[in-house]
């Protein structure tokens, strides 16, 4: 979590730092990332980096969290508590079609290919219905497959649709 010092920076400086993080983590895995490159690109002192973030992992998680918020912002909730196969299918299809080649494309590919295993798993809400947990798990697995092997898009989406139909039975 970025520090309150980072949160209180001027918007343009925050954007410059986040852009430097995006450049670094799009081009280098978390294991190979360097604070030196980030601070040079952002135009900040090395000490300032550590005032804003605990370490590289914290900086990465801050960037990835921001990317996910921006990405998910475009996919509004249907406001229903009833499981909807079509809603999940449309959201995943829109996600892979909309964000392929976008500003976060390389970050997400690198996340799935190299960084995901280096991070703690996000907690799952205890009250999440089992069918929604299964659909979310399948959604992320489908997105991961398509991001890593774009040629599998149609087959992965077909398999995803079939799995969702079975969940809805």
C-alpha positions as CSV (number, residue, x, y, z in Angstrom):
1,X,0.0,0.0,0.0
2,X,1.5,3.3,-0.9
3,X,2.3,5.7,1.9
4,X,0.2,8.7,2.8
5,X,3.2,10.7,1.6
6,X,2.6,9.3,-1.9
7,X,-1.1,9.8,-1.7
8,X,-0.6,13.5,-0.8
9,X,1.7,14.2,-3.8
10,X,0.5,16.4,-6.6
11,X,-1.5,14.5,-9.2
12,X,1.1,15.1,-12.0
13,X,3.9,13.7,-9.8
14,X,1.9,10.6,-8.8
15,X,1.1,10.0,-12.5
16,X,4.8,10.4,-13.4
17,X,5.8,7.8,-10.8
18,X,3.0,5.4,-11.8
19,X,4.1,5.7,-15.4
20,X,7.6,4.9,-14.4
21,X,6.3,1.8,-12.5
22,X,4.3,0.8,-15.5
23,X,7.4,1.1,-17.8
24,X,9.5,-0.9,-15.4
25,X,7.1,-3.7,-14.6
26,X,5.9,-4.0,-18.2
27,X,9.5,-4.5,-19.3
28,X,10.9,-6.5,-16.3
29,X,9.6,-9.1,-14.0
30,X,9.3,-8.2,-10.3
31,X,12.4,-10.4,-9.6
32,X,14.4,-8.3,-12.2
33,X,13.0,-4.9,-11.5
34,X,15.3,-2.1,-10.3
35,X,14.5,0.9,-8.1
36,X,17.4,2.7,-9.9
37,X,15.5,2.5,-13.3
38,X,12.2,3.6,-11.7
39,X,13.7,6.6,-10.0
40,X,15.6,7.7,-13.1
41,X,12.5,7.4,-15.3
42,X,10.3,9.1,-12.7
43,X,12.8,11.9,-12.0
44,X,12.8,11.3,-8.2
45,X,15.4,10.5,-5.6
46,X,16.0,6.9,-4.5
47,X,15.1,7.9,-0.9
48,X,11.8,9.4,-2.1
49,X,10.9,6.0,-3.6
50,X,11.2,4.4,-0.2
51,X,9.1,7.2,1.4
52,X,6.3,6.3,-1.1
53,X,6.6,2.4,-1.1
54,X,8.0,-0.2,1.3
55,X,9.8,-2.0,-1.5
56,X,9.5,-3.1,-5.1
57,X,6.8,-5.6,-4.2
58,X,4.7,-2.8,-2.6
59,X,5.3,-0.6,-5.7
60,X,4.3,-3.4,-8.0
61,X,1.1,-4.2,-6.0
62,X,0.2,-0.6,-6.0
63,X,0.5,-0.4,-9.8
64,X,-1.3,-3.7,-10.4
65,X,-4.1,-2.7,-8.0
66,X,-4.5,0.6,-10.0
67,X,-4.5,-1.2,-13.3
68,X,-7.2,-3.6,-12.1
69,X,-9.3,-0.8,-10.8
70,X,-9.1,1.0,-14.1
71,X,-9.8,-2.1,-16.0
72,X,-12.7,-3.2,-13.9
73,X,-14.2,0.3,-13.9
74,X,-15.3,-0.3,-17.4
75,X,-17.2,-3.4,-16.4
76,X,-20.0,-2.3,-14.2
77,X,-21.8,-4.8,-12.0
78,X,-25.2,-5.9,-13.1
79,X,-26.5,-5.2,-9.6
80,X,-28.0,-8.7,-9.3
81,X,-27.2,-11.4,-6.8
82,X,-28.4,-14.1,-9.2
83,X,-25.7,-16.0,-11.1
84,X,-25.6,-15.0,-14.8
85,X,-23.6,-17.2,-17.2
86,X,-24.0,-14.6,-19.9
87,X,-22.8,-11.7,-17.7
88,X,-19.6,-13.6,-16.8
89,X,-19.0,-14.6,-20.5
90,X,-19.6,-11.1,-21.8
91,X,-17.3,-9.5,-19.1
92,X,-14.4,-11.9,-19.9
93,X,-14.9,-11.4,-23.7
94,X,-15.0,-7.7,-23.3
95,X,-12.0,-7.7,-21.1
96,X,-9.8,-9.7,-23.4
97,X,-11.0,-7.8,-26.5
98,X,-10.8,-4.3,-25.0
99,X,-7.5,-4.6,-23.2
100,X,-5.5,-6.6,-25.6
101,X,-2.8,-4.2,-26.9
102,X,-3.7,-1.5,-24.4
103,X,-1.5,0.3,-21.9
104,X,-1.7,-2.6,-19.4
105,X,-1.3,-5.4,-21.9
106,X,2.4,-6.1,-21.2
107,X,1.9,-5.7,-17.4
108,X,-0.9,-8.2,-17.3
109,X,1.0,-10.7,-19.5
110,X,4.1,-10.4,-17.3
111,X,1.9,-10.7,-14.2
112,X,0.4,-14.0,-15.3
113,X,3.7,-15.3,-16.8
114,X,6.1,-14.3,-14.1
115,X,4.9,-12.3,-11.2
116,X,1.7,-13.9,-10.0
117,X,3.5,-16.7,-8.2
118,X,5.7,-14.2,-6.3
119,X,2.7,-12.5,-4.6
120,X,0.4,-13.5,-1.8
121,X,-3.1,-14.7,-2.9
122,X,-5.9,-12.2,-2.5
123,X,-8.5,-13.1,0.1
124,X,-11.8,-14.5,-1.2
125,X,-14.9,-12.9,0.5
126,X,-16.4,-15.5,2.9
127,X,-19.9,-14.7,1.7
128,X,-19.2,-15.3,-2.0
129,X,-21.6,-17.9,-3.3
130,X,-19.8,-21.1,-4.5
131,X,-21.1,-20.7,-8.1
132,X,-19.7,-17.2,-8.3
133,X,-16.4,-18.3,-6.8
134,X,-16.2,-21.0,-9.5
135,X,-17.1,-18.6,-12.3
136,X,-14.6,-16.0,-11.1
137,X,-11.9,-18.6,-10.9
138,X,-12.7,-19.8,-14.4
139,X,-12.9,-16.2,-15.6
140,X,-9.3,-15.5,-14.4
141,X,-8.0,-18.8,-15.8
142,X,-9.5,-18.0,-19.1
143,X,-8.1,-14.5,-19.2
144,X,-4.7,-15.8,-18.2
145,X,-4.7,-18.4,-21.0
146,X,-5.8,-15.8,-23.6
147,X,-3.3,-13.2,-22.4
148,X,-0.4,-15.8,-22.5
149,X,-1.5,-17.6,-25.7
150,X,-3.7,-15.2,-27.8
151,X,-4.1,-17.9,-30.5
152,X,-6.2,-19.9,-28.0
153,X,-8.8,-17.1,-27.6
154,X,-11.7,-18.8,-29.4
155,X,-11.1,-22.3,-27.9
156,X,-10.7,-20.8,-24.4
157,X,-13.8,-18.7,-24.7
158,X,-15.8,-21.8,-26.0
159,X,-14.6,-23.9,-23.1
160,X,-15.4,-21.1,-20.7
161,X,-18.9,-20.8,-22.0
162,X,-19.5,-24.5,-21.7
163,X,-18.2,-24.5,-18.1
164,X,-20.5,-21.6,-17.2
165,X,-23.5,-23.4,-18.7
166,X,-22.7,-26.4,-16.5
167,X,-22.4,-24.1,-13.4
168,X,-25.8,-22.6,-14.2
169,X,-27.6,-26.0,-14.4
